[in-house]
């Protein structure tokens, strides 16, 4: 249930996570389902959520920490 990366410039860490989740729309998905990345050609790009397209994706080991997602949503989007 530990978060494996921040929500930006995290491609390598995110792809090594067990599960990814979006703190904008609360979707959960395997990191391999991420098809769109932003921040140019940098090595550590930022994922865009495959459900909503927002750059609010983080990775977790084990289960997603839903309380953390809700808190991050309130901090960033409320």
DRENDO-1510 file (C-alpha; in Angstrom, 1 decimal, always signed):
<recs>
REC; n; res; u; v; w
REC; 1; UNK; +0.0; +0.0; +0.0 .
REC; 2; UNK; +3.0; +2.3; -0.3 .
REC; 3; UNK; +3.2; +4.9; -2.9 .
REC; 4; UNK; +6.1; +4.4; -5.3 .
REC; 5; UNK; +6.4; +7.7; -7.0 .
REC; 6; UNK; +5.3; +11.3; -7.1 .
REC; 7; UNK; +2.7; +12.4; -9.7 .
REC; 8; UNK; +5.2; +13.9; -12.2 .
REC; 9; UNK; +8.4; +13.0; -14.0 .
REC; 10; UNK; +8.0; +9.4; -12.9 .
REC; 11; UNK; +7.8; +7.0; -15.9 .
REC; 12; UNK; +10.5; +4.6; -14.7 .
REC; 13; UNK; +9.2; +4.3; -11.1 .
REC; 14; UNK; +5.5; +4.2; -12.2 .
REC; 15; UNK; +6.1; +1.4; -14.7 .
REC; 16; UNK; +7.8; -0.6; -11.9 .
REC; 17; UNK; +4.8; -0.2; -9.6 .
REC; 18; UNK; +2.2; -3.0; -8.9 .
REC; 19; UNK; -0.8; -0.7; -9.7 .
REC; 20; UNK; -1.4; +2.8; -10.8 .
REC; 21; UNK; -4.2; +5.1; -9.8 .
REC; 22; UNK; -5.5; +8.6; -10.7 .
REC; 23; UNK; -6.3; +11.0; -7.9 .
REC; 24; UNK; -8.5; +13.1; -10.1 .
REC; 25; UNK; -11.0; +10.4; -11.3 .
REC; 26; UNK; -10.0; +7.6; -8.8 .
REC; 27; UNK; -9.5; +5.0; -11.6 .
REC; 28; UNK; -7.1; +2.1; -10.8 .
REC; 29; UNK; -5.3; +0.3; -13.6 .
REC; 30; UNK; -2.1; -1.6; -14.3 .
REC; 31; UNK; +0.8; +0.7; -15.2 .
REC; 32; UNK; +1.1; -0.9; -18.6 .
REC; 33; UNK; -2.3; +0.5; -19.5 .
REC; 34; UNK; -0.9; +4.0; -19.6 .
REC; 35; UNK; -0.6; +5.0; -23.3 .
REC; 36; UNK; -0.1; +8.7; -23.1 .
REC; 37; UNK; +2.8; +10.6; -21.5 .
REC; 38; UNK; +3.7; +14.3; -21.3 .
REC; 39; UNK; +6.7; +16.4; -20.6 .
REC; 40; UNK; +8.4; +15.9; -24.0 .
REC; 41; UNK; +11.2; +13.5; -24.6 .
REC; 42; UNK; +12.6; +13.6; -21.1 .
REC; 43; UNK; +13.6; +10.2; -19.7 .
REC; 44; UNK; +11.2; +10.7; -16.8 .
REC; 45; UNK; +7.9; +11.6; -18.4 .
REC; 46; UNK; +4.6; +12.2; -16.6 .
REC; 47; UNK; +1.7; +9.8; -17.1 .
REC; 48; UNK; -1.7; +10.8; -18.3 .
REC; 49; UNK; -4.6; +8.8; -16.8 .
REC; 50; UNK; -6.1; +6.4; -19.4 .
REC; 51; UNK; -9.6; +7.1; -18.1 .
REC; 52; UNK; -9.7; +10.9; -17.8 .
REC; 53; UNK; -6.5; +12.1; -19.4 .
REC; 54; UNK; -5.4; +14.2; -16.4 .
REC; 55; UNK; -1.7; +14.1; -15.2 .
REC; 56; UNK; -2.7; +13.0; -11.7 .
REC; 57; UNK; -1.3; +9.4; -11.7 .
REC; 58; UNK; +0.7; +7.7; -9.0 .
REC; 59; UNK; +1.9; +4.2; -8.5 .
REC; 60; UNK; +1.6; +1.8; -5.5 .
REC; 61; UNK; +3.0; -1.4; -4.3 .
REC; 62; UNK; +0.2; -3.7; -3.3 .
REC; 63; UNK; -3.2; -2.1; -2.8 .
REC; 64; UNK; -4.0; +1.5; -3.7 .
REC; 65; UNK; -4.2; +3.8; -0.7 .
REC; 66; UNK; -7.6; +5.3; -1.3 .
REC; 67; UNK; -7.4; +7.7; +1.6 .
REC; 68; UNK; -4.2; +9.1; +0.1 .
REC; 69; UNK; -5.9; +9.5; -3.3 .
REC; 70; UNK; -8.9; +11.4; -1.7 .
REC; 71; UNK; -6.5; +13.7; +0.2 .
REC; 72; UNK; -4.5; +14.4; -2.9 .
REC; 73; UNK; -7.7; +15.1; -4.8 .
REC; 74; UNK; -8.8; +17.6; -2.2 .
REC; 75; UNK; -5.4; +19.3; -2.2 .
REC; 76; UNK; -5.1; +19.5; -5.9 .
REC; 77; UNK; -8.6; +19.8; -7.3 .
REC; 78; UNK; -11.1; +21.0; -4.6 .
</recs>
